[in-house]
């Protein structure tokens, strides 16, 4: 995929969350659309939940790191 100029290798480096502003919005819209026709798109719902939890996990790691670092210096 990295050889495809429309994708490139910069998009294959995973971060803590979705890449770009459109994907989270599109996932949310798809989940809402499927609910309106009584379909539970579990894969998208879980992907959304994982991404939300990844941000929380990262934030907690940063806060704990600085809490420990500040306690050591005190």
PDB file of N, CA, C and O in Angstrom:
ATOM      1  N   UNK A   1       0.808  -1.189   0.000  1.00  0.00           N
ATOM      2  CA  UNK A   1       0.000   0.000   0.000  1.00  0.00           C
ATOM      3  C   UNK A   1       0.852   1.255   0.000  1.00  0.00           C
ATOM      4  O   UNK A   1       0.453   2.277  -0.557  1.00  0.00           O
ATOM      5  N   UNK A   2       2.009   1.189   0.611  1.00  0.00           N
ATOM      6  CA  UNK A   2       2.827   2.401   0.696  1.00  0.00           C
ATOM      7  C   UNK A   2       3.344   2.840  -0.672  1.00  0.00           C
ATOM      8  O   UNK A   2       3.738   3.994  -0.839  1.00  0.00           O
ATOM      9  N   UNK A   3       3.348   1.940  -1.645  1.00  0.00           N
ATOM     10  CA  UNK A   3       3.785   2.307  -2.994  1.00  0.00           C
ATOM     11  C   UNK A   3       2.704   3.043  -3.775  1.00  0.00           C
ATOM     12  O   UNK A   3       3.002   3.671  -4.791  1.00  0.00           O
ATOM     13  N   UNK A   4       1.481   2.980  -3.328  1.00  0.00           N
ATOM     14  CA  UNK A   4       0.372   3.676  -3.979  1.00  0.00           C
ATOM     15  C   UNK A   4       0.492   5.163  -3.643  1.00  0.00           C
ATOM     16  O   UNK A   4       0.407   5.535  -2.473  1.00  0.00           O
ATOM     17  N   UNK A   5       0.689   6.023  -4.658  1.00  0.00           N
ATOM     18  CA  UNK A   5       0.892   7.449  -4.365  1.00  0.00           C
ATOM     19  C   UNK A   5      -0.313   8.126  -3.719  1.00  0.00           C
ATOM     20  O   UNK A   5      -0.174   9.198  -3.130  1.00  0.00           O
ATOM     21  N   UNK A   6      -1.479   7.522  -3.821  1.00  0.00           N
ATOM     22  CA  UNK A   6      -2.658   8.109  -3.167  1.00  0.00           C
ATOM     23  C   UNK A   6      -2.638   7.852  -1.675  1.00  0.00           C
ATOM     24  O   UNK A   6      -3.302   8.553  -0.911  1.00  0.00           O
ATOM     25  N   UNK A   7      -1.879   6.846  -1.253  1.00  0.00           N
ATOM     26  CA  UNK A   7      -1.820   6.485   0.166  1.00  0.00           C
ATOM     27  C   UNK A   7      -0.484   6.915   0.748  1.00  0.00           C
ATOM     28  O   UNK A   7      -0.433   7.738   1.662  1.00  0.00           O
ATOM     29  N   UNK A   8       0.585   6.363   0.223  1.00  0.00           N
ATOM     30  CA  UNK A   8       1.917   6.694   0.711  1.00  0.00           C
ATOM     31  C   UNK A   8       2.193   6.058   2.062  1.00  0.00           C
ATOM     32  O   UNK A   8       1.276   5.619   2.757  1.00  0.00           O
ATOM     33  N   UNK A   9       3.464   6.015   2.424  1.00  0.00           N
ATOM     34  CA  UNK A   9       3.830   5.346   3.679  1.00  0.00           C
ATOM     35  C   UNK A   9       3.525   6.182   4.911  1.00  0.00           C
ATOM     36  O   UNK A   9       3.510   5.644   6.018  1.00  0.00           O
ATOM     37  N   UNK A  10       3.278   7.490   4.757  1.00  0.00           N
ATOM     38  CA  UNK A  10       2.982   8.313   5.936  1.00  0.00           C
ATOM     39  C   UNK A  10       1.663   7.936   6.593  1.00  0.00           C
ATOM     40  O   UNK A  10       1.456   8.222   7.773  1.00  0.00           O
ATOM     41  N   UNK A  11       0.768   7.297   5.844  1.00  0.00           N
ATOM     42  CA  UNK A  11      -0.520   6.913   6.411  1.00  0.00           C
ATOM     43  C   UNK A  11      -0.474   5.545   7.092  1.00  0.00           C
ATOM     44  O   UNK A  11      -1.461   5.114   7.690  1.00  0.00           O
ATOM     45  N   UNK A  12       0.656   4.872   7.005  1.00  0.00           N
ATOM     46  CA  UNK A  12       0.773   3.541   7.590  1.00  0.00           C
ATOM     47  C   UNK A  12       1.431   3.567   8.963  1.00  0.00           C
ATOM     48  O   UNK A  12       1.646   2.517   9.568  1.00  0.00           O
ATOM     49  N   UNK A  13       1.746   4.737   9.449  1.00  0.00           N
ATOM     50  CA  UNK A  13       2.352   4.872  10.775  1.00  0.00           C
ATOM     51  C   UNK A  13       1.239   5.136  11.776  1.00  0.00           C
ATOM     52  O   UNK A  13       0.700   6.240  11.852  1.00  0.00           O
ATOM     53  N   UNK A  14       0.912   4.125  12.525  1.00  0.00           N
ATOM     54  CA  UNK A  14      -0.238   4.221  13.429  1.00  0.00           C
ATOM     55  C   UNK A  14       0.030   5.178  14.580  1.00  0.00           C
ATOM     56  O   UNK A  14       1.135   5.248  15.119  1.00  0.00           O
ATOM     57  N   UNK A  15      -1.005   5.904  14.934  1.00  0.00           N
ATOM     58  CA  UNK A  15      -0.954   6.791  16.085  1.00  0.00           C
ATOM     59  C   UNK A  15      -1.885   6.263  17.158  1.00  0.00           C
ATOM     60  O   UNK A  15      -2.217   5.078  17.173  1.00  0.00           O
ATOM     61  N   UNK A  16      -2.306   7.144  18.056  1.00  0.00           N
ATOM     62  CA  UNK A  16      -3.166   6.705  19.152  1.00  0.00           C
ATOM     63  C   UNK A  16      -4.635   6.761  18.796  1.00  0.00           C
ATOM     64  O   UNK A  16      -5.479   6.312  19.572  1.00  0.00           O
ATOM     65  N   UNK A  17      -4.954   7.305  17.633  1.00  0.00           N
ATOM     66  CA  UNK A  17      -6.347   7.549  17.309  1.00  0.00           C
ATOM     67  C   UNK A  17      -6.514   7.480  15.797  1.00  0.00           C
ATOM     68  O   UNK A  17      -5.563   7.207  15.065  1.00  0.00           O
ATOM     69  N   UNK A  18      -7.733   7.730  15.345  1.00  0.00           N
ATOM     70  CA  UNK A  18      -7.978   7.832  13.909  1.00  0.00           C
ATOM     71  C   UNK A  18      -7.062   8.888  13.313  1.00  0.00           C
ATOM     72  O   UNK A  18      -6.648   9.822  14.000  1.00  0.00           O
ATOM     73  N   UNK A  19      -6.750   8.736  12.039  1.00  0.00           N
ATOM     74  CA  UNK A  19      -5.989   9.767  11.347  1.00  0.00           C
ATOM     75  C   UNK A  19      -6.931  10.721  10.621  1.00  0.00           C
ATOM     76  O   UNK A  19      -7.818  10.284   9.889  1.00  0.00           O
ATOM     77  N   UNK A  20      -6.744  11.982  10.818  1.00  0.00           N
ATOM     78  CA  UNK A  20      -7.524  12.985  10.107  1.00  0.00           C
ATOM     79  C   UNK A  20      -8.863  13.280  10.757  1.00  0.00           C
ATOM     80  O   UNK A  20      -9.339  12.520  11.601  1.00  0.00           O
ATOM     81  N   UNK A  21      -9.465  14.387  10.357  1.00  0.00           N
ATOM     82  CA  UNK A  21     -10.708  14.812  10.981  1.00  0.00           C
ATOM     83  C   UNK A  21     -11.954  14.135  10.407  1.00  0.00           C
ATOM     84  O   UNK A  21     -12.993  14.109  11.067  1.00  0.00           O
ATOM     85  N   UNK A  22     -11.871  13.595   9.211  1.00  0.00           N
ATOM     86  CA  UNK A  22     -13.071  13.073   8.551  1.00  0.00           C
ATOM     87  C   UNK A  22     -13.472  11.676   9.016  1.00  0.00           C
ATOM     88  O   UNK A  22     -14.661  11.378   9.128  1.00  0.00           O
ATOM     89  N   UNK A  23     -12.506  10.832   9.282  1.00  0.00           N
ATOM     90  CA  UNK A  23     -12.827   9.442   9.588  1.00  0.00           C
ATOM     91  C   UNK A  23     -13.700   9.286  10.828  1.00  0.00           C
ATOM     92  O   UNK A  23     -14.678   8.541  10.772  1.00  0.00           O
ATOM     93  N   UNK A  24     -13.399   9.950  11.951  1.00  0.00           N
ATOM     94  CA  UNK A  24     -14.282   9.806  13.122  1.00  0.00           C
ATOM     95  C   UNK A  24     -15.705  10.271  12.832  1.00  0.00           C
ATOM     96  O   UNK A  24     -16.674   9.651  13.268  1.00  0.00           O
ATOM     97  N   UNK A  25     -15.816  11.367  12.093  1.00  0.00           N
ATOM     98  CA  UNK A  25     -17.129  11.910  11.735  1.00  0.00           C
ATOM     99  C   UNK A  25     -17.881  10.929  10.832  1.00  0.00           C
ATOM    100  O   UNK A  25     -19.086  10.730  10.989  1.00  0.00           O
ATOM    101  N   UNK A  26     -17.168  10.326   9.897  1.00  0.00           N
ATOM    102  CA  UNK A  26     -17.799   9.375   8.979  1.00  0.00           C
ATOM    103  C   UNK A  26     -18.236   8.102   9.700  1.00  0.00           C
ATOM    104  O   UNK A  26     -19.305   7.561   9.420  1.00  0.00           O
ATOM    105  N   UNK A  27     -17.410   7.627  10.626  1.00  0.00           N
ATOM    106  CA  UNK A  27     -17.768   6.434  11.399  1.00  0.00           C
ATOM    107  C   UNK A  27     -19.019   6.709  12.224  1.00  0.00           C
ATOM    108  O   UNK A  27     -19.937   5.890  12.270  1.00  0.00           O
ATOM    109  N   UNK A  28     -19.047   7.865  12.870  1.00  0.00           N
ATOM    110  CA  UNK A  28     -20.219   8.231  13.669  1.00  0.00           C
ATOM    111  C   UNK A  28     -21.473   8.315  12.795  1.00  0.00           C
ATOM    112  O   UNK A  28     -22.543   7.853  13.192  1.00  0.00           O
ATOM    113  N   UNK A  29     -21.338   8.900  11.614  1.00  0.00           N
ATOM    114  CA  UNK A  29     -22.483   9.018  10.702  1.00  0.00           C
ATOM    115  C   UNK A  29     -22.952   7.642  10.230  1.00  0.00           C
ATOM    116  O   UNK A  29     -24.155   7.396  10.133  1.00  0.00           O
ATOM    117  N   UNK A  30     -22.020   6.753   9.939  1.00  0.00           N
ATOM    118  CA  UNK A  30     -22.403   5.401   9.509  1.00  0.00           C
ATOM    119  C   UNK A  30     -23.116   4.643  10.629  1.00  0.00           C
ATOM    120  O   UNK A  30     -24.097   3.942  10.380  1.00  0.00           O
ATOM    121  N   UNK A  31     -22.631   4.781  11.842  1.00  0.00           N
ATOM    122  CA  UNK A  31     -23.277   4.114  12.979  1.00  0.00           C
ATOM    123  C   UNK A  31     -24.700   4.644  13.142  1.00  0.00           C
ATOM    124  O   UNK A  31     -25.642   3.875  13.336  1.00  0.00           O
ATOM    125  N   UNK A  32     -24.844   5.956  13.061  1.00  0.00           N
ATOM    126  CA  UNK A  32     -26.175   6.566  13.178  1.00  0.00           C
ATOM    127  C   UNK A  32     -27.086   6.106  12.051  1.00  0.00           C
ATOM    128  O   UNK A  32     -28.255   5.800  12.285  1.00  0.00           O
ATOM    129  N   UNK A  33     -26.566   6.056  10.840  1.00  0.00           N
ATOM    130  CA  UNK A  33     -27.367   5.631   9.684  1.00  0.00           C
ATOM    131  C   UNK A  33     -27.823   4.185   9.818  1.00  0.00           C
ATOM    132  O   UNK A  33     -28.973   3.859   9.521  1.00  0.00           O
ATOM    133  N   UNK A  34     -26.927   3.328  10.261  1.00  0.00           N
ATOM    134  CA  UNK A  34     -27.309   1.917  10.372  1.00  0.00           C
ATOM    135  C   UNK A  34     -28.319   1.696  11.495  1.00  0.00           C
ATOM    136  O   UNK A  34     -29.177   0.818  11.402  1.00  0.00           O
ATOM    137  N   UNK A  35     -28.214   2.496  12.556  1.00  0.00           N
ATOM    138  CA  UNK A  35     -29.213   2.387  13.630  1.00  0.00           C
ATOM    139  C   UNK A  35     -30.596   2.800  13.144  1.00  0.00           C
ATOM    140  O   UNK A  35     -31.605   2.260  13.598  1.00  0.00           O
ATOM    141  N   UNK A  36     -30.643   3.759  12.220  1.00  0.00           N
ATOM    142  CA  UNK A  36     -31.937   4.237  11.723  1.00  0.00           C
ATOM    143  C   UNK A  36     -32.665   3.178  10.895  1.00  0.00           C
ATOM    144  O   UNK A  36     -33.869   3.296  10.666  1.00  0.00           O
ATOM    145  N   UNK A  37     -31.950   2.148  10.445  1.00  0.00           N
ATOM    146  CA  UNK A  37     -32.590   1.050   9.705  1.00  0.00           C
ATOM    147  C   UNK A  37     -32.534  -0.243  10.523  1.00  0.00           C
ATOM    148  O   UNK A  37     -32.586  -1.345   9.977  1.00  0.00           O
ATOM    149  N   UNK A  38     -32.428  -0.080  11.847  1.00  0.00           N
ATOM    150  CA  UNK A  38     -32.416  -1.209  12.794  1.00  0.00           C
ATOM    151  C   UNK A  38     -31.311  -2.228  12.524  1.00  0.00           C
ATOM    152  O   UNK A  38     -31.528  -3.436  12.611  1.00  0.00           O
ATOM    153  N   UNK A  39     -30.134  -1.724  12.196  1.00  0.00           N
ATOM    154  CA  UNK A  39     -28.980  -2.603  12.006  1.00  0.00           C
ATOM    155  C   UNK A  39     -27.894  -2.174  12.965  1.00  0.00           C
ATOM    156  O   UNK A  39     -27.576  -0.987  13.053  1.00  0.00           O
ATOM    157  N   UNK A  40     -27.325  -3.111  13.678  1.00  0.00           N
ATOM    158  CA  UNK A  40     -26.238  -2.816  14.611  1.00  0.00           C
ATOM    159  C   UNK A  40     -24.918  -3.144  13.918  1.00  0.00           C
ATOM    160  O   UNK A  40     -24.594  -4.313  13.710  1.00  0.00           O
ATOM    161  N   UNK A  41     -24.165  -2.115  13.564  1.00  0.00           N
ATOM    162  CA  UNK A  41     -22.880  -2.288  12.891  1.00  0.00           C
ATOM    163  C   UNK A  41     -21.811  -2.403  13.975  1.00  0.00           C
ATOM    164  O   UNK A  41     -21.103  -1.443  14.277  1.00  0.00           O
ATOM    165  N   UNK A  42     -21.711  -3.591  14.547  1.00  0.00           N
ATOM    166  CA  UNK A  42     -20.867  -3.813  15.720  1.00  0.00           C
ATOM    167  C   UNK A  42     -19.399  -3.502  15.455  1.00  0.00           C
ATOM    168  O   UNK A  42     -18.710  -2.984  16.334  1.00  0.00           O
ATOM    169  N   UNK A  43     -18.917  -3.809  14.267  1.00  0.00           N
ATOM    170  CA  UNK A  43     -17.507  -3.559  13.953  1.00  0.00           C
ATOM    171  C   UNK A  43     -17.182  -2.077  14.066  1.00  0.00           C
ATOM    172  O   UNK A  43     -16.161  -1.704  14.645  1.00  0.00           O
ATOM    173  N   UNK A  44     -18.041  -1.239  13.518  1.00  0.00           N
ATOM    174  CA  UNK A  44     -17.802   0.207  13.607  1.00  0.00           C
ATOM    175  C   UNK A  44     -17.954   0.708  15.033  1.00  0.00           C
ATOM    176  O   UNK A  44     -17.188   1.563  15.477  1.00  0.00           O
ATOM    177  N   UNK A  45     -18.932   0.185  15.750  1.00  0.00           N
ATOM    178  CA  UNK A  45     -19.134   0.615  17.132  1.00  0.00           C
ATOM    179  C   UNK A  45     -17.925   0.266  17.996  1.00  0.00           C
ATOM    180  O   UNK A  45     -17.506   1.060  18.838  1.00  0.00           O
ATOM    181  N   UNK A  46     -17.376  -0.910  17.787  1.00  0.00           N
ATOM    182  CA  UNK A  46     -16.194  -1.325  18.555  1.00  0.00           C
ATOM    183  C   UNK A  46     -14.979  -0.501  18.145  1.00  0.00           C
ATOM    184  O   UNK A  46     -14.185  -0.104  18.997  1.00  0.00           O
ATOM    185  N   UNK A  47     -14.827  -0.241  16.843  1.00  0.00           N
ATOM    186  CA  UNK A  47     -13.711   0.596  16.386  1.00  0.00           C
ATOM    187  C   UNK A  47     -13.787   1.982  17.015  1.00  0.00           C
ATOM    188  O   UNK A  47     -12.772   2.534  17.440  1.00  0.00           O
ATOM    189  N   UNK A  48     -14.982   2.538  17.070  1.00  0.00           N
ATOM    190  CA  UNK A  48     -15.171   3.845  17.685  1.00  0.00           C
ATOM    191  C   UNK A  48     -14.810   3.788  19.169  1.00  0.00           C
ATOM    192  O   UNK A  48     -14.127   4.679  19.674  1.00  0.00           O
ATOM    193  N   UNK A  49     -15.257   2.764  19.859  1.00  0.00           N
ATOM    194  CA  UNK A  49     -14.969   2.608  21.283  1.00  0.00           C
ATOM    195  C   UNK A  49     -13.469   2.436  21.539  1.00  0.00           C
ATOM    196  O   UNK A  49     -12.924   3.024  22.474  1.00  0.00           O
ATOM    197  N   UNK A  50     -12.812   1.639  20.716  1.00  0.00           N
ATOM    198  CA  UNK A  50     -11.363   1.432  20.866  1.00  0.00           C
ATOM    199  C   UNK A  50     -10.627   2.758  20.711  1.00  0.00           C
ATOM    200  O   UNK A  50      -9.721   3.056  21.489  1.00  0.00           O
ATOM    201  N   UNK A  51     -11.001   3.545  19.729  1.00  0.00           N
ATOM    202  CA  UNK A  51     -10.326   4.818  19.513  1.00  0.00           C
ATOM    203  C   UNK A  51     -10.564   5.790  20.658  1.00  0.00           C
ATOM    204  O   UNK A  51      -9.652   6.522  21.041  1.00  0.00           O
ATOM    205  N   UNK A  52     -11.753   5.811  21.203  1.00  0.00           N
ATOM    206  CA  UNK A  52     -12.028   6.654  22.370  1.00  0.00           C
ATOM    207  C   UNK A  52     -11.180   6.192  23.547  1.00  0.00           C
ATOM    208  O   UNK A  52     -10.581   7.009  24.247  1.00  0.00           O
ATOM    209  N   UNK A  53     -11.130   4.886  23.763  1.00  0.00           N
ATOM    210  CA  UNK A  53     -10.352   4.343  24.882  1.00  0.00           C
ATOM    211  C   UNK A  53      -8.860   4.555  24.698  1.00  0.00           C
ATOM    212  O   UNK A  53      -8.142   4.725  25.683  1.00  0.00           O
ATOM    213  N   UNK A  54      -8.372   4.549  23.458  1.00  0.00           N
ATOM    214  CA  UNK A  54      -6.951   4.792  23.205  1.00  0.00           C
ATOM    215  C   UNK A  54      -6.562   6.201  23.646  1.00  0.00           C
ATOM    216  O   UNK A  54      -5.496   6.396  24.231  1.00  0.00           O
ATOM    217  N   UNK A  55      -7.414   7.173  23.371  1.00  0.00           N
ATOM    218  CA  UNK A  55      -7.126   8.552  23.809  1.00  0.00           C
ATOM    219  C   UNK A  55      -7.096   8.625  25.331  1.00  0.00           C
ATOM    220  O   UNK A  55      -6.221   9.271  25.907  1.00  0.00           O
ATOM    221  N   UNK A  56      -8.053   7.961  25.983  1.00  0.00           N
ATOM    222  CA  UNK A  56      -8.102   7.968  27.451  1.00  0.00           C
ATOM    223  C   UNK A  56      -6.868   7.292  28.037  1.00  0.00           C
ATOM    224  O   UNK A  56      -6.277   7.790  28.995  1.00  0.00           O
ATOM    225  N   UNK A  57      -6.481   6.157  27.460  1.00  0.00           N
ATOM    226  CA  UNK A  57      -5.317   5.428  27.936  1.00  0.00           C
ATOM    227  C   UNK A  57      -4.050   6.276  27.813  1.00  0.00           C
ATOM    228  O   UNK A  57      -3.244   6.345  28.740  1.00  0.00           O
ATOM    229  N   UNK A  58      -3.891   6.916  26.663  1.00  0.00           N
ATOM    230  CA  UNK A  58      -2.720   7.770  26.446  1.00  0.00           C
ATOM    231  C   UNK A  58      -2.699   8.932  27.431  1.00  0.00           C
ATOM    232  O   UNK A  58      -1.661   9.238  28.018  1.00  0.00           O
ATOM    233  N   UNK A  59      -3.845   9.577  27.608  1.00  0.00           N
ATOM    234  CA  UNK A  59      -3.933  10.693  28.544  1.00  0.00           C
ATOM    235  C   UNK A  59      -3.577  10.256  29.956  1.00  0.00           C
ATOM    236  O   UNK A  59      -2.838  10.948  30.656  1.00  0.00           O
ATOM    237  N   UNK A  60      -4.100   9.110  30.377  1.00  0.00           N
ATOM    238  CA  UNK A  60      -3.793   8.599  31.719  1.00  0.00           C
ATOM    239  C   UNK A  60      -2.311   8.289  31.875  1.00  0.00           C
ATOM    240  O   UNK A  60      -1.735   8.542  32.934  1.00  0.00           O
ATOM    241  N   UNK A  61      -1.688   7.747  30.839  1.00  0.00           N
ATOM    242  CA  UNK A  61      -0.247   7.457  30.910  1.00  0.00           C
ATOM    243  C   UNK A  61       0.558   8.743  31.073  1.00  0.00           C
ATOM    244  O   UNK A  61       1.497   8.799  31.867  1.00  0.00           O
ATOM    245  N   UNK A  62       0.187   9.769  30.321  1.00  0.00           N
ATOM    246  CA  UNK A  62       0.897  11.054  30.420  1.00  0.00           C
ATOM    247  C   UNK A  62       0.701  11.658  31.810  1.00  0.00           C
ATOM    248  O   UNK A  62       1.662  12.104  32.436  1.00  0.00           O
ATOM    249  N   UNK A  63      -0.544  11.672  32.291  1.00  0.00           N
ATOM    250  CA  UNK A  63      -0.813  12.236  33.615  1.00  0.00           C
ATOM    251  C   UNK A  63      -0.072  11.467  34.704  1.00  0.00           C
ATOM    252  O   UNK A  63       0.492  12.079  35.611  1.00  0.00           O
ATOM    253  N   UNK A  64      -0.063  10.143  34.631  1.00  0.00           N
ATOM    254  CA  UNK A  64       0.650   9.339  35.625  1.00  0.00           C
ATOM    255  C   UNK A  64       2.155   9.568  35.558  1.00  0.00           C
ATOM    256  O   UNK A  64       2.826   9.606  36.590  1.00  0.00           O
ATOM    257  N   UNK A  65       2.684   9.718  34.353  1.00  0.00           N
ATOM    258  CA  UNK A  65       4.119   9.974  34.208  1.00  0.00           C
ATOM    259  C   UNK A  65       4.500  11.271  34.905  1.00  0.00           C
ATOM    260  O   UNK A  65       5.454  11.311  35.681  1.00  0.00           O
ATOM    261  N   UNK A  66       3.746  12.331  34.625  1.00  0.00           N
ATOM    262  CA  UNK A  66       4.094  13.616  35.221  1.00  0.00           C
ATOM    263  C   UNK A  66       3.796  13.634  36.719  1.00  0.00           C
ATOM    264  O   UNK A  66       4.485  14.322  37.472  1.00  0.00           O
ATOM    265  N   UNK A  67       2.797  12.902  37.157  1.00  0.00           N
ATOM    266  CA  UNK A  67       2.519  12.825  38.585  1.00  0.00           C
ATOM    267  C   UNK A  67       3.704  12.172  39.306  1.00  0.00           C
ATOM    268  O   UNK A  67       4.154  12.662  40.342  1.00  0.00           O
ATOM    269  N   UNK A  68       4.200  11.074  38.753  1.00  0.00           N
ATOM    270  CA  UNK A  68       5.336  10.377  39.356  1.00  0.00           C
ATOM    271  C   UNK A  68       6.586  11.260  39.268  1.00  0.00           C
ATOM    272  O   UNK A  68       7.349  11.360  40.229  1.00  0.00           O
ATOM    273  N   UNK A  69       6.786  11.887  38.133  1.00  0.00           N
ATOM    274  CA  UNK A  69       7.958  12.742  37.963  1.00  0.00           C
ATOM    275  C   UNK A  69       7.941  13.900  38.946  1.00  0.00           C
ATOM    276  O   UNK A  69       8.988  14.265  39.482  1.00  0.00           O
ATOM    277  N   UNK A  70       6.791  14.480  39.192  1.00  0.00           N
ATOM    278  CA  UNK A  70       6.684  15.594  40.139  1.00  0.00           C
ATOM    279  C   UNK A  70       6.856  15.118  41.570  1.00  0.00           C
ATOM    280  O   UNK A  70       7.430  15.831  42.394  1.00  0.00           O
ATOM    281  N   UNK A  71       6.365  13.913  41.881  1.00  0.00           N
ATOM    282  CA  UNK A  71       6.516  13.367  43.235  1.00  0.00           C
ATOM    283  C   UNK A  71       7.983  13.098  43.539  1.00  0.00           C
ATOM    284  O   UNK A  71       8.430  13.307  44.667  1.00  0.00           O
ATOM    285  N   UNK A  72       8.726  12.643  42.559  1.00  0.00           N
ATOM    286  CA  UNK A  72      10.147  12.350  42.753  1.00  0.00           C
ATOM    287  C   UNK A  72      10.917  13.621  43.067  1.00  0.00           C
ATOM    288  O   UNK A  72      11.805  13.617  43.919  1.00  0.00           O
ATOM    289  N   UNK A  73      10.579  14.722  42.374  1.00  0.00           N
ATOM    290  CA  UNK A  73      11.284  15.979  42.570  1.00  0.00           C
ATOM    291  C   UNK A  73      10.883  16.689  43.867  1.00  0.00           C
ATOM    292  O   UNK A  73      11.623  17.543  44.355  1.00  0.00           O
ATOM    293  N   UNK A  74       9.740  16.351  44.420  1.00  0.00           N
ATOM    294  CA  UNK A  74       9.262  17.035  45.637  1.00  0.00           C
ATOM    295  C   UNK A  74       9.968  16.549  46.855  1.00  0.00           C
ATOM    296  O   UNK A  74       9.688  17.018  47.959  1.00  0.00           O
TER     297      UNK A  74
END
